[in-house]
Amino acid sequence: MADLKENVGVKMVRKDLENLPQFALPFGYSFRAYRDGDEEHWLRIQRAADRFNKITPAWFDQEFGPDRGPLAERQFYILNPRRTPVGTGTAWLSDDCPEHWPGKIHWLAILPEYQGRGLGKALLTLLCNRLRELAHHGAYLLTSSARVIAIRLYSSFGFLPLIRNADEASAWKEFPLPLVLQSESLSSLLAPDPERYFPNSRKNVEAFS
């Protein structure tokens, strides 16, 4: 399925972190947590992977704040066999929500030349498991309707659309229902007050594999 012409910001949610799919990295690849200086790797990966946003160095502090302490247990990098970071993602805190519900899958990106190798599945596995370990009771993410491969990945992990307005409802109708909604209907996912638990964020910035 090709990218859609319209690119509408959308939100997907997983109401719990039970029975998560489990995928491992391919042979030769490994994970490591954030360490000092990784801002440069993060910027390089995001710029290469995200064709919808102009990523600037200032975005790292804007998204994660000046305190690097939480990143050591929440931000991860995929290393290729030469130990070079080629992907990144963060099991982050919610925007303006209670600390433990829900967590946020944030800024997951894989370098384009490494996409299609199962790295995105392995990284999403790690991030969801990490949110559960940190006592989060659900998860959400921001993406956009043109990121079809990303939405397919998230759907396979049990994330479902949270429809907040008519534009989003229209965007979701462009997808085959088994991909996004499985056995549920669009109307069943319309939340009476979704922003109570899943407030808006400033950007839709994920670039996924």
C-alpha positions as CSV (number, residue, x, y, z in Angstrom):
1,M,0.0,0.0,0.0
2,A,1.5,3.3,-1.1
3,D,1.7,6.3,1.1
4,L,-1.6,8.2,1.2
5,K,-1.8,11.7,-0.4
6,E,-3.2,13.2,2.8
7,N,-1.0,13.2,5.8
8,V,-3.2,13.7,8.9
9,G,-1.8,13.5,12.4
10,V,-3.3,10.6,14.2
11,K,-3.0,8.9,17.6
12,M,-2.9,5.1,18.4
13,V,-3.4,3.5,21.8
14,R,-2.9,0.2,23.5
15,K,-5.0,0.0,26.7
16,D,-2.7,-2.5,28.4
17,L,0.8,-4.0,28.0
18,E,-0.2,-7.6,28.4
19,N,0.5,-10.3,25.8
20,L,2.9,-8.2,23.9
21,P,4.4,-9.6,20.6
22,Q,8.0,-10.5,21.1
23,F,10.6,-10.0,18.3
24,A,14.4,-10.3,18.6
25,L,17.0,-8.4,16.6
26,P,18.7,-10.2,13.7
27,F,22.0,-11.8,14.2
28,G,24.8,-9.3,14.6
29,Y,22.7,-6.4,15.8
30,S,22.4,-5.3,19.5
31,F,20.7,-2.7,21.7
32,R,22.2,-0.2,24.1
33,A,20.8,2.5,26.2
34,Y,21.3,6.3,25.9
35,R,24.7,7.6,26.9
36,D,26.3,11.0,26.8
37,G,26.7,12.3,23.3
38,D,23.9,10.3,21.7
39,E,22.1,13.5,20.7
40,E,24.2,13.5,17.5
41,H,23.2,9.9,16.7
42,W,19.6,10.7,17.4
43,L,19.7,13.7,15.1
44,R,21.4,11.8,12.3
45,I,18.9,9.0,12.4
46,Q,15.8,11.2,12.7
47,R,16.9,13.4,9.8
48,A,17.5,10.5,7.5
49,A,14.3,8.6,8.4
50,D,11.8,11.4,8.7
51,R,10.7,12.9,5.3
52,F,7.8,14.8,6.8
53,N,9.6,17.0,9.3
54,K,12.6,19.3,9.2
55,I,14.5,18.0,12.3
56,T,16.8,20.6,14.0
57,P,19.2,20.1,16.9
58,A,16.9,22.0,19.2
59,W,14.2,19.3,19.0
60,F,16.1,16.9,21.2
61,D,15.8,19.2,24.2
62,Q,12.3,20.2,23.2
63,E,11.1,16.6,23.3
64,F,13.2,15.2,26.2
65,G,14.1,18.2,28.3
66,P,17.4,19.3,29.7
67,D,17.6,16.5,32.3
68,R,19.3,13.5,30.6
69,G,18.8,11.3,33.7
70,P,15.6,9.6,32.6
71,L,17.0,8.8,29.1
72,A,19.4,6.2,30.6
73,E,16.5,3.9,31.3
74,R,14.1,5.0,28.6
75,Q,16.0,5.7,25.3
76,F,17.6,2.9,23.2
77,Y,19.7,2.6,20.1
78,I,20.1,-0.3,17.7
79,L,23.7,-1.0,16.8
80,N,24.7,-2.6,13.5
81,P,27.4,-5.3,13.4
82,R,30.0,-2.4,13.3
83,R,28.5,-1.0,16.5
84,T,27.2,2.1,14.8
85,P,23.7,3.3,15.8
86,V,21.2,2.8,13.0
87,G,17.9,3.1,14.9
88,T,16.5,4.7,18.0
89,G,13.3,4.9,20.1
90,T,12.2,6.0,23.5
91,A,9.8,4.5,26.1
92,W,8.8,8.0,27.2
93,L,6.5,9.6,29.7
94,S,3.0,10.8,28.9
95,D,2.3,14.4,28.0
96,D,0.5,16.0,31.0
97,C,-0.8,12.6,32.3
98,P,-0.2,10.7,35.5
99,E,3.2,9.2,35.6
100,H,2.3,5.6,35.1
101,W,-0.6,5.7,32.7
102,P,-0.1,5.6,29.8
103,G,3.5,5.5,28.6
104,K,4.5,6.9,25.2
105,I,6.3,5.3,22.3
106,H,8.3,8.3,21.1
107,W,10.5,9.1,18.2
108,L,11.0,5.5,16.9
109,A,13.1,5.7,13.7
110,I,15.3,3.4,11.6
111,L,17.8,4.5,9.0
112,P,16.2,4.0,5.6
113,E,18.9,1.6,4.4
114,Y,18.3,-0.6,7.4
115,Q,14.5,-0.7,7.1
116,G,12.8,-4.0,6.1
117,R,15.1,-6.1,8.3
118,G,12.9,-6.5,11.3
119,L,14.6,-3.9,13.3
120,G,11.5,-1.9,13.9
121,K,9.6,-4.9,15.3
122,A,12.5,-5.7,17.7
123,L,12.8,-2.1,18.8
124,L,9.0,-1.7,19.4
125,T,9.2,-5.0,21.4
126,L,11.9,-3.5,23.6
127,L,10.1,-0.2,24.1
128,C,6.7,-1.8,25.0
129,N,8.5,-4.2,27.4
130,R,10.3,-1.3,29.0
131,L,7.1,0.7,29.6
132,R,5.7,-2.3,31.3
133,E,8.8,-2.7,33.5
134,L,8.5,0.9,34.5
135,A,4.9,0.3,35.7
136,H,3.0,2.0,32.9
137,H,-0.5,0.6,32.4
138,G,-0.9,1.3,28.7
139,A,0.7,3.0,25.8
140,Y,0.0,5.6,23.1
141,L,1.9,7.0,20.2
142,L,1.6,9.8,17.6
143,T,2.1,9.2,13.9
144,S,0.4,10.4,10.7
145,S,-1.8,8.8,8.1
146,A,0.8,8.8,5.4
147,R,3.2,6.6,7.4
148,V,1.5,3.4,6.2
149,I,4.4,1.0,7.1
150,A,4.5,2.5,10.6
151,I,0.7,2.1,11.1
152,R,0.9,-1.5,9.9
153,L,3.7,-2.2,12.5
154,Y,1.8,-0.6,15.3
155,S,-1.4,-2.4,14.4
156,S,0.4,-5.7,14.6
157,F,1.3,-4.8,18.2
158,G,-2.3,-4.2,19.2
159,F,-2.3,-0.4,18.9
160,L,-5.7,0.9,17.8
161,P,-6.8,4.3,16.5
162,L,-8.1,6.9,18.9
163,I,-10.3,9.1,16.8
164,R,-10.4,12.7,18.0
165,N,-12.0,14.6,15.1
166,A,-13.6,14.2,11.7
167,D,-10.3,14.5,9.8
168,E,-8.9,11.6,11.7
169,A,-12.0,9.5,11.2
170,S,-11.8,10.1,7.5
171,A,-8.1,9.3,7.4
172,W,-8.6,5.9,9.1
173,K,-11.3,5.0,6.6
174,E,-8.6,4.9,3.9
175,F,-7.0,1.9,5.6
176,P,-8.2,-1.7,5.1
177,L,-10.2,-2.4,8.3
178,P,-8.4,-5.7,9.2
179,L,-5.1,-3.7,9.3
180,V,-6.2,-1.0,11.7
181,L,-9.3,-2.1,13.5
182,Q,-9.4,-5.9,13.4
183,S,-12.8,-6.9,14.8
184,E,-13.7,-3.4,16.0
185,S,-15.6,-0.7,14.2
186,L,-14.7,3.0,13.9
187,S,-17.6,4.0,16.0
188,S,-16.6,1.7,18.8
189,L,-13.3,3.6,19.1
190,L,-14.8,7.1,19.3
191,A,-13.9,8.3,22.8
192,P,-16.3,10.7,24.6
193,D,-13.4,12.5,26.1
194,P,-10.2,11.1,24.7
195,E,-8.1,14.1,25.7
196,R,-8.7,13.3,29.4
197,Y,-6.2,10.5,29.1
198,F,-4.4,11.1,25.8
199,P,-3.7,14.8,25.5
200,N,-2.4,16.4,22.2
201,S,1.3,16.7,21.7
202,R,3.0,19.5,19.7
203,K,4.1,17.4,16.8
204,N,3.6,14.1,14.9
205,V,7.2,13.2,14.5
206,E,7.7,9.4,14.3
207,A,9.5,7.9,11.4
208,F,9.3,4.1,11.5
209,S,10.2,0.9,9.9
